[in-house]
Amino acid sequence: MVIYIKKYTMLTQETKSKVQRLWNMFWSRGITNPITAIEQISYLLFIRRLEEIDEYDNVTNVKNKSIFDGHENCLWSHFSTLPASDMLECYQTEVFPFIKTLNGEDEPFAQYMSDAVNEISQPNLLYDSVNIINSIYSDIEKDKEKGQHFQDVQGDIYEYLINEIASSGKNGQFRTPRHIIQFICDLVSPDVNDTICDPACGTGGFLLGALQSILTKHTPQEKRITDENGLLRYRNSSDAVLDESEKEKVSNSLLFGFDIDKTMVRIGLMNLMLHGIAHPRIERMNTLSSSFYAQGGEQKFSVIMANPPFTGTVSMEELSGDLEKYGKKSELLFLVRIISMLQVGGRAAVIVPDGVLFSNGKKARSVREKLLKDCSLNAVISLPSGVFKPYAGVKTSILLFTKVEDGSSDWHTNDIWYYELSSDGYSLDDNRRKLTENPLPDALDKFRNRDHFQEKTNHYFHLSIDDVDKSTLELHFDKYKIYEEERENTRPPRELMKAIISLEENVMKDLQKLNGMI
């Protein structure tokens, strides 16, 4: 089986072909789970990165004492030049055990290596993988000479690599399309003074999207480009104008992520590190569990963006006490947790299945009441049902809200902006082909200028809290949209009677013929 990776326009065709070869190599040689393959490739990239950052201190630019002292055989420049059989032996007996013992604060990735498992057992697989990685980095150096920023190309390659995690979609977990992440980040508009969190971060897509949105915002207008989805983005991250304190925030104290899956944590950390974040704050943590607050979960954030897992249930034995009254459905519990994690004045964008907005269960209604009272629900953007194909066809919406008060007894939502996104610019089948239309910029413009669009249309409108059905607190788009009456062109009664008589006469003639044949 060959794994095909979707087109990503920032990389050369030659580089994409090499990444494709790397994918297919792991598949054809027995590592058929894409998540496992990405994890194994991440270990190799981590080893290569260690040697690069080991040379100089990022601040003083002075040579440090090498972390490879006494472990010189673990240097990428050493073991990557060995013959295949010697390389595998060195990797298995020296390199991999070495990176598993690293546990310094300077390398967050290393903190999650203690239970890592090496799945590469074939000399030629390791040898060929190392050579392809070296060749890819040679391409990066060429792109650098052409004006591309090193971190941008390096990061794009890793994003391209993880773009097709074929086993995603299990237990309601699947990668959010890159263009939907960028669209949501543009809606929320995070900046350098925010603290940004994703409580179910997976591979770190929303955190990376927040970073890219901030860099775009600080890139001079003449250096921005319009991407294939019609959205603005920087050409090179190095064009972003940030002072030293802002660069320090971006690199060390801006992005926070949590995930229950240690493999996802490792992949998410590597994703941000290869995009130039020196110390990403991604931790393994179950944000719904009773141990969440004991592990430091009391921190509040000014921005939360997430597509948390749904269609799952949570064990009541492990559930945090403050969530117990909201039931066991993960999509409801994550929404409540996100509200609690927001600081007052903080803003959030959360993708939820539409069942959260219309379910008539008491638990779902209580969550909607909390949302409308503790927060100002600014907008509900209805997404087309094919956005998450081929992994899922479930209908979803984006909720955009601002935190006002914990445990409020009053309605802090006054006006909700509704928008129906009937297309996201891609076909809504399993292939998800790029279409010529780009509807996301128009949706973004309508949202930003929603106060100027007071008329009610088929695709967008304002809804006052007074018009929300208080008995159910249903919030889905279809509940309040305009339905156009379809009137059929009916014929006059006299014409209808003539048609009926004619039909009856024909039936009688046919019956008489049939009777004569008996």
PyMOL commands that set and color helices and strands:
alter all, ss='L'
color gray80, all
select helices_A, chain A and resi 13-28+34-54+72-74+76-79+84-101+108-112+123-145+150-162+170-172+178-188+205-217+221-223+237-239+244-252+262-273+321-326+330-341+355-358+362-374+440-448+450-452+465-467+477-480+493-516
alter helices_A, ss='H'
color red, helices_A
select strands_A, chain A and resi 196-198+224-226+232-234+255-259+281-284+301-306+342-353+375-382+396-403+415-420+460-464
alter strands_A, ss='S'
color yellow, strands_A
deselect
rebuild
show_as cartoon
